[in-house]
């Protein structure tokens, strides 16, 4: 198994001062400090750490040892890698939230660096003990200084006429024309070095794990064995920096003014105020945080590299598997995310836009404009998490009517979500789902143990029967919580599913549940989705032990459904066409998760029987006639199956279902999304809670999006849009 980047250890290695931004070059316009809080002012007033103390970190960031992990290079990326990459993204969100704000960091470093530069500029007034010579002249004419102490602090200031070399408090001034090369040698990896470029000429800075180099056309400075290096560009107008990673897992924090690389071997390099910065991560599973500046910035994340383009500088980062882009420092910022050559999932909410593939994860947070592109011809999907997007209408309509504050729009070529402060557009993706950010209206409040609805009454002894299907809403909580990085919601969803699994008997059944087979099949479908989503996002509390337990429960209830369906088929299955597709989708997912060929065969049989029930008029009968809500629900399950099978004949049979159903459904939904259920056979039925059943907009929208995906007929998109507009429960 490939070793994944440990973001905990990365935070533990990075010093707090090294995250902070410095002032821009002296010859450029003065940067505007934006100190916005009392905490920031206190930070500016506090004593700043010395160079020797730059390895200190915030106390709340803990160390996680990964020394026992081993890397197996050259293996193909696995699904487990995809999931673990996204776990790093989620952990990064949690840890980065503990750090000081960009303004705080920026202000503190501006104070420190400006003081250092002012000390270096007046060459006639420099503190420190003077020395005739710190090094010796080699035969090749280079000047070599040996580093001998266990932990040395060194500083090299490159000037136009004179260089300054400081080592452990001792200083030497060297004419700029005296040597063509100056070298520091003998560092043991625990040494710290600060390099400042004051020269008017353009310089190139390069950093490897064991050495660094600062050079111009006439002069080269080299240093070997320094584990903590900081390079600052004050002179020159076209200074460049090149940072090279290791074959293991490295971490990068990049911004328009400062970029830091922390390598897996513990070495750390920071570059400040260079005009162009090039970062090469090489092998391993690498992580990068890309930050904006105080102006208007653009960040582009592509398959092979990412860039930050701003007025201050241009930064390009190569070969990083997990990337987060943050827009927090101000300005009007844009981000562009591109797909990989694999099948990608785009997850869109108002707070963040995330793209997940087997080989890479990218995420953007806080940008005013988000653009995502599927360009490589694979089956790329987009999942939309609704929050304020409670109305579906065009962007032009919103701009013309200020009373419309936000919206959602799906077209044949793109999907847009927008409000007064947020805009996201995805091109080339297939929309598979519109999910609620807060699905509370489906569930109500759960009990402390995780019971939902009437099941809480059973738990409290108020009724003799529970319905295990009520616990299926845990999957909705899990999907919403994972999508918007709300751990409390995800944990609640897990507790809801676990409540149900705790009642399962050894044969896989739920003995005291009402409507046993059908209720179990609804819960079985939800458990499969929950495992699939928790795997995809690799949610940390869903550990190996819990996953094994859930998989055991899923397999047991799948077996039980298959073995007991015939006993109650006449009353519980045959009258309801949608239940064939529910069984087919749920068992197919279990087959894929468990790699169980028996389950595959059973799922295929349920699908075939369901398709065979389609009448010449396009009706999938429910209690002997047409019901629009359950016809849409059956199509929703069939759409799920379509994405889980590679069998062309099965896909064609599902396509036939959608094509036959379109006219029946369109005839009963008007342009305002109002549904005519007057001829639906089950419209007068009550739900488990005793209230009358209504049209299921939530699942209908999912079905209609699948209809467009499967048939290519844009009329399905029209249905999805008008239903989204009408359904205010999605708000």
N, C-alpha and C positions, 0 to 999 in steps of 0.2 A: 504493500500500500504506500502511496506517495505521502511524504510528510507535508503537512499543511502549515502555512505561516501562523505563528502563534502571536496574536496581536497583544495579548497580555504581556508577554515577554518583551515585545517591541516597546510598549509604553514604559516598562520598567527600565529599559536601557536608555531611553531618550531623556536627556536632562530638560528640566522646565525652561531654563534660559535658552536652550538651543531651539525651542519652538518659536521664539519671539522674533519679531521683525525689526529690522533696523531702519535708519534713515536712508533715503536715496542718495545718490552721488552728489558731491558738493557742487558740481557744475550743472546739475539739473535743477528744475524748479523745486522749491521747498515743499515738502509734503505737509499736508494738513493733518494734525493729530486730532483724532476724534475720541476724546475720553468721555464716556457716556455714563459712568456710574461711580458711586462712592468707592466701590471696590477697586476700580481702575485708578482713582486718585490715590488711594492708599498704597497700591502697588508701586506707583511712580515715586511715592515718598519713602518707601521702604529701602533699606540697604540692599543693593544689588549684589548677587553672588560674584565672587572672583572667578577667574578662569579656572583655577584649581578646583572650584566647587561646582563646576558645570555638570557634573554627573548626578546632582541631586534631583529627586523627582518628588511630585506631590505624594504625601503620605498615604492617601487613599488608594493609590494605584498599586496593586499587589503583584507579586512575582509568581509566575507559573513556570515550573521547570519542564522543559521539553527535551532534556538531554537524552532521554531514553528512546526518543523517536528515531527511526532510521529512514533514510531516503533510498528509494529504488528508482533510479533515473531511467528515462526512456520508455516508461510504460504509457499506454494510452490512457487518456483521461477517463475516469469512471463516473457513474452517476453519484457515487458517494463523494467524489471530489467536488462535483457541482454543488451538492448540498452543504458540504463543509465550507466551501468558499462563501456561500451566503451567510453561514453562521458567523464567519469573520466579519462580514459586513454589519451584522446585527450587534456583535460585541463591540465593534468600533463605534457604533452610534452611542452605546451606553458609556464607554470610556471617554470618548471625546467630549461628551456632555459635562464631564467633571472638570475639564480643563478651563483655564481662564479664557476670556473672550479675546477675539482677534484684536480689538482695540487696546485691551490691557497688555497683551503681549507686545504689540507694536510699540506702544508708548514706552514701556520699560526698556526695550532694547534700543530705541532711539536715544534715550537718555544715556545709556551705557556706552554705545558706540560713538556717539558724538563726543563724549568726554575723552574716549580713547584717541579719536582722530585729532582732537584739539591738542592732546598731549604730544602726539607724534609730529604734528605740523611744525611747531617752533623748534627747529633742530638745535638751536643754541641753548635751549632750556629743557633738557630731558632728565628726569629723575633716574636713579639707579646708579649702581657702583660702576665706574668706568673701568675698562680693561684694555690693555694694550693689544691683546689678541686672544680670541676664544678658540681659534683653530689653527690649522697648518695648511701650507700650500702644497698640493700634490704635484707630481711630475708632469701631469697633463695641464697644469696651470689652474686647476680648480681649487677653491678654498673649502676645506672640509672641517666641520666642527663635530666632535664626538660627544654624544650624549651618554652620560655615565651614571646618573642617579636612578633610583628605582622609579620615581615618578617626577618627570621633568616638566616644567612649564617654559615654553619657548614662544617667541614672537619675532616675526620678520616683517619689516615695513619696507616696501620697495618704493624708492623715490626716483625722481628724474635725474638728480645729481648725486644723491647719496642714499645708501641703504642703512637701515638700523636693524641690528640683530641683538635680541635680548634672550638670555638663558638663565633661568632661576634667579632673576634680580640683577644679573650682571649684563652690561650693555657694551656693544661695540658698534662703531660707525665705520662704514666701508664706502669708499668712493664708487660711484656707479660704473666708472670706467676701469676700475682696478682689476676686476675678475669678470670672466664671461659666465662662470658657474659657481654657485655657492651651494654646499650640501650640508644637511644635518643628518648624521648617521648614528645608529646604535639604539634607537628607541625600543623599549620592550613591550609596546602596545598599551601601556598605562599612561603614556605621556600625552600632554596637550600642546597644541600648536595653534597660534593665531597668525594668519597671513593677511597683510593689508597692502593693497595696491594703490599707491599715491601717484604713480608715474603718469605722465601725460600720454604715453604711447599705449596702444591697445595690447592687452595681455590675454593669454590663454591659461586657464587653470585646469589641471587634470588631477583626479583623485582615484586611486585604486585601494584595495584593501590594505596593502603594506607600504604604500608610498604616495606622495603627492608631487606635483610639479607646477610652478608658476613661471611662465616664459613669455618673452617678447622676441623680436627679431634679433636683438643684440645680447640678451641675457637670460639665464635660466637659474631658478632656485628650486632645489629638490630637498625632500625630507623623507626619511625612512623610519618606520616603526612607531609612528604616532597614532594612537588609537582614537584621539578626539581632536579633530581639525576644524577650524573655522577660517574661511576666506572671505574677505570683504573687498569689493571693488569701489574705490572712491575716485580714482583718476581714469582717464581714457573714455572713449565714447562708443567703443565696440568690443567690450571685454566679454569673453566667452568662458563658460565652465562646462567640463565634462566629468560626470560622476559615473563610475563603473561598479556594478554590484558583484555578487559572488554566484557560484553555481547553486547555492542553497537559497533560503528564503530571506529576502531583504525587504525593508520598509522605507517608504518615501513620503515626506510631507512637502508639498510644493506650493508656492504662491508666487505672484508677480515680483515680489521683493526678496524672498528668501526660500531656499530649497534645502532640505535636509535628507540625507540617506543614512539609515542605520542598518548595518549589514548583519548577517546572521553570525559572523565571527565576533561581534561585539564592537567593531570599529564604527566610528561615527564621523560624518563630514557634513558641514553646513556651509553654504555659499550665499552671500548677501549682495544684492544690488548689481549683479552681472546683467549685461544686456541680453544675452542668450544663454540658456542653460539646457544641456543635453544629458538625460539620465538613461542609462542602459542597465536594466535589471538582470538580464541573462537568465540562468536556470532557477529552479526552485519554484515555490508558490509565493509570489511577491504581492505586497500590498502598497497602495498609494492613496494618499489623501490630497486632492487637488483643491486649493483654496483660491477664492477671488481676492482682488484688491479693493481699494476704496473707490475706484472709478468703474467705468463700464467695461466689463470683461466678457470674453467668450471662451468657453471650454469645450473641446471636441474630444470625444472618446471613441476611437476606432478599434478595429480588430487587433492591430499590431502596435498602435501607439496612441498617446493622448497628448493634447496640447493646451496650454494656457496662453491666450493672446490678450495683452493689455498694453496700456500706454507705457508702463514701466519696463516690461521685458517680454520675452517670448520663451516659454518653457515647453520642452518636448520630452515625454517619458515613454520609453520603449519596453515592451514585453512584460507587462504587469498583469497578473491574473485577477486581482480584486482591486477595484478602484472606487473611491467615493469622491464626488465633487461637491463642495460646499460654497454657497453664496451667502455670506454673513457679514461682509465688511462694508457693504454699501454699493451704490451704483445700480445700473440697470443691466443685469447679467443674463446671458444666454448660454444654454448648454445643448450640445448635439451628441446623441448617442447612436452608434451604428451597430448593426448585427454582426454576428460571426458567421463562419461557414457551417456551423451546426444549426440545429433547431433551437430558436430562442423564445423565451417568454418575457414579454414586456409587462411590468406591473406598474400601473399608473394610479396615483392618488394626488390629492391637492398638496400634500406635504412633500412627496418624493416620487421620483420616477426611476425604476430599477429594471435593468435588463439582465436576465439569467440565461446562461448557456452552459453546456458541459465543460467548457474550457475557460470561461471568464464570467465575472460578475461586475457590472458597473451600476452606480447609483448616483443620482443627483438630488440635492436637497436645497431648497430655498431660492431657486432661480425664477426670475420673472417670466422667462420664455424657455420652454422645453420642447425640443424637436427630436424625434426618434425615427430611424429609417431602417426598413428591411430591404436589403438590396442584393442579397446573395442567393436568392432563389429557393431557400429552404422553407419548411412549414413553420413560419414564425407567428406567434400568437400574442395578443394583447389582452390583458385583464384589467378592467376598470373598477376602481374602488370609489363608490359614490359617497360624497359628504355633503357639500353645498350644491352639488350638481343635481338639483331636483327638478329641472326642467330641460326639455329637449327642444332646441330651436337653433337657428343658424347664428354664427358669430356676427354676421351683418345685422341680424335682427336685434341683437343685444346692443350693438353700437348705435343703432337708430332709436332704440327705446331704452332710456336710462332706468326705467322701472324694472327691467329684466337684469338681474344682478349676476346671473351665472347660467351655465348651460352645458349640455352634452349633445354631440352631433356625430353620428356615424354615417359615412358615405361609402361609395364604392372604392374610393382611393385613399381615404384617410379617416381618422377618428380625432375629434377635438373635444377637449374639456377646457372650460374657461370660466373666469370670473373677472371682477374688476381688477384683481391683483395677480391673477395666475392664468397661464395659458400653456396648454400642452397639446402637441399635434404629433400623431404617429402615422406614418405613411408605409403602406405595403404589408401591414400586419392583418391577421384575421382576428376579429373581435370574438372572443369566446364567452365572456362573462361580464356582467355588471353586478358587482357585489356591494352590499351595504357596509359602510364604515361602522355603523351601529345597528346591528340586526336585533336590537332589543325588542322591537315591536313584534317579532316572531315568537319570542320566548317569554317575555315578562321577566320578572325577577326569579332567579334560581334560588333554591334553598342553600343553606350553608354546606350541605353535603353534595350538592350538584343536581338535585331532583328538579324536574321541569313540570310546571302545570299540575295536572291531576296526579302526577306521580308524587308530588310533595304531600298531597292529601293522603295517599296510600301510606307514605312514610310516617305520617302522623296518626295513622290508625283511623282515618275518617272514611275510608272506603276499602273494599276487599280486593279491588283490582287496580293494577297499574297498566299502562301501555308503554312498552319499551320503545316504541317509535317516537315518543315525545323527546327522548334523549338524543334523537338525530340532530336536533338544533345545535348540539355541541359542535358539529362540523362547521356550521355557519359562523359561530364565534371564533373557531380556530382559523378559518380562512380569512376573516376580517382582521383578527388580531395580528396574524402573521403579515398580512398585506400592508398594514399601517404601522407595524412595529409596536403594537400595544400588547406588552407581555401580560398585563392583568387580564385582558380579554382572552388572550390565548390560553392562559392558565385556567380561566373559568370554563372555556370550552373543553379542555382536557378533563376537568373535574366532572363535567356533564357526561362525557363519554364513559369515564371511569365508573361513574355511578351505575350506569347500565351494565357494564362488564362485570361489576361485582355481584350482580344478581344472576349471572349466567350459571347454569348447572353443568355438570361434567359432560353431558351429551350435547352441549351447545345450545340448548333451548333456554327459554325464560318461562318457567312453569306457571307463574302467577300472572302473566301478561294476558290481557284481553286480545282477541283477534290474533292468535299466536303466530301463525305463519306469515301473514302479511305484515304485522307489526314488526316481527323479527327481520323481515326482508328490508324494510325501511331503515331500521337501525344498522343492519349489515352494510347497506349501501353507504351510510354515513361514516361508519367505522373505517371502511376502505378509503374513502376520501380523506378522512382525518390523517390516517397513516401516510397516505401519498403526499399530503401537504406538509406534514411535519418532517417527512423525509426531504422534500424539496427545499425547505427552508432550514433544515437541520437544526431545529429548535433544541437548545441545550438541555432543558429539563426532560425532554423526551429521549431518555438515554437508552442504551442497549437493552437493559433489563425490562424497561417499560415497553419498548417496541416488541420484544419477544413475547411478552404477555399479551399485548394487543393482537399480534399476529396469530397467536394461539387461539384467542377468542374469535377472531375473524374466520379462521379456517374451520373451527368447530361449528359456528353458527351457519356457515355456508354448507357444510356437510349436512347439518340438520335440516336446512331448508330443502335441499335436493332430495333427501330421503323421506320427507314428510309432506311435500307439496301435493302428491297424488291423493293422499287421504282426505284432504279437504278441497280438492281441485274444483269440484262441481259448484261449491258455494263460494269459495274464496279466490279462485283464479279465473275460471272460464268467463264469468260475466264482466270482467274488467280488463280490457285490452292493454291499458297502460301498465298493468302489473307484469305482463310478459317482458316488457322493455325494462322495467325496474329490476326484475330478476336478472335479465341479460347483462345490464350494465354493472350491477353490483357484483355478480359472480365473475364477470370478465375482469374486473379490477382485482378481485381476490386472486384470480388465476395468475395475473401478471405479477402481483406482489409476492405470491407464494411459489411461483413457477410450477403450478399444478396443472398437469395436462387433463386430468379428469374435470377440473373446474372449467377449463377452456371448452371442452366438448359440451358440457352442460349449458354454458352460457350461449354457445352457438345454437343449441337446440331451442332455447327460449327465444332467441332472436328470430329464428326461422318460423316458429309457431306464431309469434306476434305479427310478423310481416304477412303471414298467410291469412290473418284476420281482416286485412284491408278489403273493404267492399268495393264494388265497381264504382260507387258514388264517392269514394275516398274516405269512408267512415271507418274509424277504429272504434267499434261499438263499446259503449259503457251501459250496462244494464239494458241492452237491446236497442240502443239508439245512439244518436250523436250528442256528445257533450263537449263544448268548446274548450273548457278549462282542462279536462282530462285528456282531450286529444292533444292539446299543447304540451301537457305534462309527459305524455307518452313520447312525443317527438323530442322533448328535452333529453330523456333517457336514451333514445335512439341516437341522438347527436353525440352523446358521450361515447357510446359504443363505436360510432364511426371513427372517432379519434383514437380508439384503442385497438383497432383491427387493421391489418394490412391486406386482408382478403378482399380482392376486387369485387367478387360477386356479392359479398355481404355489404360492401359500401354502395354498390349499385342498388341493392334492395332497399337500403335506407334512403337513398336519393329518391326512389320511387315513392316512398311514404310522404316525403316532404312535398314533392310535386303534386301528388294527389290531394294533399290537405290544404294547399294554399287558397284555392278559391272558396272553400268552405269557411275558412277562418277570416279571410278578408271581407266576406259578405256580412260578418257579424261584429266587426270592429270599425267604428267610424273614424273620421279624420281627427277627432279630439281624444281618441283612445277609449271611448266608452264602448263597453261590450254588451251585446244583446244576448242574454242567456235564456230568453223566453222558451226556446225549443231544446234546451239542454236537459238531458234526462236526469242529471243529478243536482240540478240547481236548487232543489228544495231540501237537500240533505243538511244535517247538522254535523259539525265537527266533534272531536273528542271532548271539547270543553262545553258543548251544548249550544254554541252559537252557530248561526247559519253560515254555510259555505259561500264564499264569494269567488270571483275570478282571480286566479293566482297569477298576478302580473309578474311577480319576481321570476318564477320559472318559465312563464310564457316568453319573457324577453330573452332568456337564455335559449329557449327553443327557436325563436325567430332569428337570433344571431347565428345559430347553427344552420338554419335554413339557408341563409345567404352563403355561409361557408361551403355548404354541401352542394347547393344547386347553382350558385352564382346569380340568382335572380334577386335584383335589387328591391323588389317589392317586399321581401322579408325584412330588409333594413328599414323600410318605411314603417312596417308594423312595429318593429322594435323601437323606433324613435317616438312614434305616437303613444305607445304604451308607457315608455319611460316618462314622457311628458305628463301623462295622466296620473301615474302612480306616485302620489306624494309620500307613500310610506318609504320610498327609497331615499328620502331626505335625511 
